[in-house]
């Protein structure tokens, strides 16, 4: 039986790779994709979710949730990596959609309709999940599990010196979700960044005659260019696809239970994920955190699933 999930994401090219896997994988039933402000502002995030689904044309169409602006005055997008439109500035044309509901409503509706049966995979900031918790007092007890790409266990960030991008976009929401009484798995930056993709990755994509191959061959070259021009790197990291692998091939990861929190006030550390690492401290664990990944196997798994 397929695992029922909601993908909460902010496309973004790396989100697009994750969607290209999830929407065609037989062991996953993607009941909804909820857009969240992150890599791109809210309106673009919604547009990009619709665009990716239309370009991929999966066998089953999920519900789509509309992103709304977060409340973080420090928010800044990542268009410098993903392009002004978030999808490599290819110029995709999207059909209009009329009946649209906010992402937090979609989250609440779907889990209420199937208590305990749906897991939420968060590939962007945690704004929508926090708002769903606030919207429905029974929401969190109806969710099966939450898997999150975000944070940094070693304290080294990628958007600031100390903060990973997804958490820094909305630290208050991240903190609320971290403390929610539910099973949570965190795939942090220091794990996803170990899986590097060289330019030869493009040659290993599906043929251009397929929907996945055509779409990714259009958007991925921009990611390689921006990593080279903006970050001085010759390889790219596809963080969200690696987080998705935790559902598909959990044996590639080693998880440890930790007590984790999010800094919301520090001038230099706002958005930093903080873990209780002191010896002899007895604290209750609130997260399963990926601490080891088989990077080579993870890279090959991404290629394998894209070519199915």
N, C-alpha and C positions, 0 to 999 in steps of 0.2 A: 504494500500500500504506500502510495506516495506521501511524503512528508509535506504537510500544508504549511505554507509560509506567506508572510507579507514582507516584501522588500521595501524598506524605507531608505530612500537614496536621493542624491543630489547631482545628477549627471551633468558634467564630468565624464571624461574619457575612460577612466578606470572603472567607474560605475557601469559604463556601457559594456565593457568586457564582461563584468560580472552578470549583467542582464543577459548577455549573449549566451552565457552558460546556463543560467537558471531557467530561462524560458523554454529551453529545449531539453532539459534533463528529465528523464522519465521518473526519477526518484523524488522529484520536487513538483509540488502543485502550487504554483504562484497564484494565490487568490486575489492579490492586490499589489499594486506598486504605489507607494505614497511618496510624493515629492516633498523635499525639505530644502529650505534655503541653506546653502553651504558653498560648494564649488562655484555656484552661480546664484544670483539673487532669486528670490522666490518665484517671480513670474517666469523667468527663464528655466528654472528647475522643473516647473510643471510642463512647460512647452517641450523641454528636452525629454522628459519621460514619455510623453506622447509621441515625439519624433522617433525615439529609439524603438518603441513598440511597433510603430508603423513601418519603419525600415526593416525590422527583423521579421515581421509578419509571423508570429508564433502560431502554433496550432490552436491554442486557447488564449483568448484575450482576457487579461486580468482587469479588475476595476482599477481606476487611476484616481489618486487623491491629489488635491490642489495644495501647493505650498503657500504659506503665508509668512510675512516677515517676522523675524525673531525680535526679541526685545533687548538685544545686546548692542549697545552703542559702539562697542569695539569691533563689531563684525566687519570683516573684509573678505571679499570673494577671492577665488583662485583662478580668475580668468587669465592671469599672466602665464599660467601653465596650460590651461585647457582651451584657450581662445576666447575671443569676445563673446561668442555664443555658447561656449562651454563644450562644443562638439567639433573643435578643430577648424571652425570657419569654413566648412564645406558648402554651406548654403542649402541645407535640406528644406524642402517645402512640406509643411504639415497641414493636414486637414483640420477644419474647425470642429470643436467639441462643445456641446451645449449643456447637457446635464452634468454639472461638475460639483463635487462635494469636497469640503476641506479634508485634508489628510487625517487630522485627529478624529473626525467623524467616521471616516472609513475604517480606521483602526478600531474604534469602539464598536461599530456596527458588526464588523466581521468576527471579532473575538466573542462578542455577546451571542452571536448566532451559533457558535461552535465552541463552547467553553472548554478550555484545556487542550484543544485540538490544533491550535495555530501558533506557530513560533514567529517571532518578529526578528528579522535580520536587518540591523541598522548599519548602513554603509556611509552615512553622513552624520551631521550633528543630531543630537537627541531631542530636539525641540518638539517634534510631533509626539513622541512617546510621553514626554513630560506633560504636554497639554492633554493628552488622552487620560493620563492619571488624574489630572485636575478636573477633567470633564465628567468622568464616570468613576465613582468610588469603588465600583466592582471591577473596573477594567483590569487591574493588575492580577487579580485572582483568576481571571478568565484566560490569561495568556499562558501558553505552554512554557516557553523559554525565550529569552532575549539573547541574541548573539550580536556583538558590537565590534565594529572596526574603529579603534580610536585609542587615544592615550599613548603614554610612553612609560614603560616600566623603569627604564634606566634614567629617566628625568631629562633626556635630550629631546627637544622638540624639532618640528620642521617648519612651523610658521613663526614661532619665537624661539629663543634659546631653550625654553623649558616646556613649551606647550605644543602638542600635536594639533593639527588643523581642525579636525572635527570637534574636539572638545573645546578648543579656543573659540570656535564660532558661537557657542552658547554654553558657557560653563555652568550657569545656574541650572539649566535643564539637565545637563550631564550629571550634576551632583544629585539631583532629585532621582534620576533613574538609577544611579549607583546605589542609592540607599533603599530602593524599592524592594519589598520582600518577595523576591522571585528569583528563580535560577537564572544566572547571567554568566555569559562567557565573553571575555574580552580578548580580542586579537589586537595587540598593540603595535605601534609603529616599529619598534625594534625587532619585531618578528616579520612583519610584512616587507620591511625594507631589506631583509636578507635575500629575498627572492628577486633577482635581477634578470631583466630581459634585454638581450642585445638586439641589434637591428635585424638579425637573421630571423627574429620572431615573426616579422611580417611575411617572410617567405614560407613560414610554417602554418599560416592561417588557412582556412578553407578556401577553395577556389572562388574567384570573383563571381562566378555564375550562381553561387549560393547567396542567400540573403545575409547570412552572418559574414561570409567572406567579403562581399561587396561593401557592407557597412564598415567593418573594421579596417579594411584596406584603405578606406577613405579617411578615417579619423585618426588612426594610430600614427601615421607619419608626423602629424603635428605634435604629438606628445614627445616623440624623439627629438624633434627640432627644439621644442621649448626646454626640455631637460638639458640639451646641449647649450643653448643660448642663455638661458636664465640661471641654470645650476652648474654648468660646466661639466656635465656628466654625459658619458657615451651610452649608458644603459638607462632603462626606465624601470620604475616600480609600479606595479598594478595592484595597489593595496587592497582594493575591494574584492577583487577576484580571489586573492589569497584568503581573505576572511571567509568568503563563501565556501572555500574548500574545507573549512572546519566541519561543515555539515556533510559534505560528500565523502571526504576521506579523513575522518578524525584521527586515524592512526598516524598521520603525518605530523601531528602536533603532540607535545607534552604539556598538560595543563597542571597548574598548581593553584591551591586555594589561598587567597590573600584577602586582607582587609584593605580596601582601596577607597580613596576619596578624591575630590576635585577642589583645587584652590580657586576661589571666586573673587578674592580681593587684592592679592599681591600685585604690586606695581610691576615687578619683574617676573612673577610666577603665575599670574592669572591664567587659568586654563590648564595648569599643570596637574597631572594625575600623581597622587601621593599614596604610597603604600607603607604599611607598618612593617618595617624591616628590622626593628631593634630586637636584640636578643632577650629572651625571657618574658616578652610582653604577651599577655594572654588577651587576645582580642578575637571577636567573632568574625569569621570570614564572610564577605558578601559577594565575592567574585571568584570565578574560575578564570585564571589568566594563562594564556599561552606563553610558555617560557622557552620552548625549543621547537624548531620546525626543520623538517628535512627539505632544505631549500631546493635541491636538485630535483627531488621527486615532485615537489609542489609545482615547479616550473613545467615539468613534463605533464603533470596532471592538467594544468590549464590548457596546454596545447591539445591534449587528448580530448578533453571535454568540448573544446571549441570545434573540433573536427568530427564530432559525432553527428 
